[in-house]
Amino acid sequence: MTLQYPLVHIDDVRPENMKEGDGWAISEFRLPISGKNGCDTTVFHAIFRPGSTHAKHLHSRCPEIAVYLKGHGTVGQSKERTEIRAGHCRLMPPGSEHFFHNETKNEEAMVVGFYVGAKDVADTGYEFCGHVTDADLKMPRAKGLKEGVLVHIDDVKPAKMEVRDGWSISDFRLPLGKHNGSTTTLFWATFNPGAVHKKHRHDNCDEVYYVIRGRGLAGAGSDRAEVRGGHFHYIPKGTEHFLYNLSKTEPLEVIGIYINAGSVEETGYVYMGDVTDADLKLPA
């Protein structure tokens, strides 16, 4: 089945050959969505094995958003250091030096992130700023970061969305947005069995989302496809789309961004109607 809108599973994406001399001591680094897919934002999926590090670096031409989904470690932002764990969401402003170190001894760390407004890594204005030393890792840890934004999803209250506008999502949270200084909105959504975000579109922005876990049916335009944990979906602005949890027992959990829209209102949200039984039937 040929799809019009990019739907990519991470297992089908080859790891990038990044130069360790430029600070890329990441175990696996993949780019499932980028300018090659027609998106002006690059999405990355990174695995850090125990002890691995993305050294000090910055992106001079774009902000970076990172969501830590597995493991824990130490992050640096300019002269500050703090600890992160699964569930942390982070905004790094353009030109701000930062790093991540997986300090676990027996667990991988997994990070999904977005170079907002950059079609590839080179377009971010990547600059290597030096290796992370023992002294860096021994610096006092702050409770948070003064530069950029760092928030844990457990500390974000669910947003009150209108069911009459198609928001039949069990739990919808906005860890990043204009409310805390981000010009791109990051969302984290949980769909209990049978829950659905009904047909809608965003007239002012593109959307990219990642399926953390579960199994669902995604619609985009005339596309209909099953999604599972590990799928990335790119939805250009103005495209009608929906997402439905197919499981009768397990939740469907996703994260995503509304690119260069600081709130749901700024996306140009338009409700388009119910998801019907015909919508839920995959093409033969």
Number of C-alpha atoms within 10 A of each C-alpha: 9 8 12 11 18 19 24 18 17 19 11 11 14 12 16 10 10 14 10 11 11 17 20 19 20 21 17 17 21 20 21 25 27 21 15 12 16 14 21 19 26 26 29 20 22 19 19 26 22 19 18 20 23 23 25 24 23 25 24 16 18 21 23 23 25 20 26 21 16 17 22 23 21 19 23 22 21 18 12 17 23 18 17 23 17 17 18 21 23 22 24 22 22 17 17 17 21 23 21 23 25 25 21 17 9 10 15 18 25 19 19 23 22 26 24 21 20 23 20 20 16 11 18 22 15 17 16 17 15 14 17 18 10 8 7 15 16 9 13 10 15 11 11 15 19 12 14 20 18 23 19 16 19 11 11 14 12 16 11 10 15 10 11 10 17 20 19 19 21 17 17 22 20 21 25 27 21 13 12 15 14 22 19 23 26 30 21 23 20 21 25 22 19 18 21 25 23 25 23 21 25 24 16 18 21 22 24 23 20 27 21 20 17 22 22 26 20 23 24 24 16 12 18 22 18 17 25 20 17 17 21 23 21 23 23 22 18 18 20 22 23 23 23 25 27 23 17 11 11 15 20 28 22 22 20 23 25 25 23 20 23 21 20 16 11 18 23 15 17 16 17 15 14 15 18 10 7 7 16 17 11 13 9 4
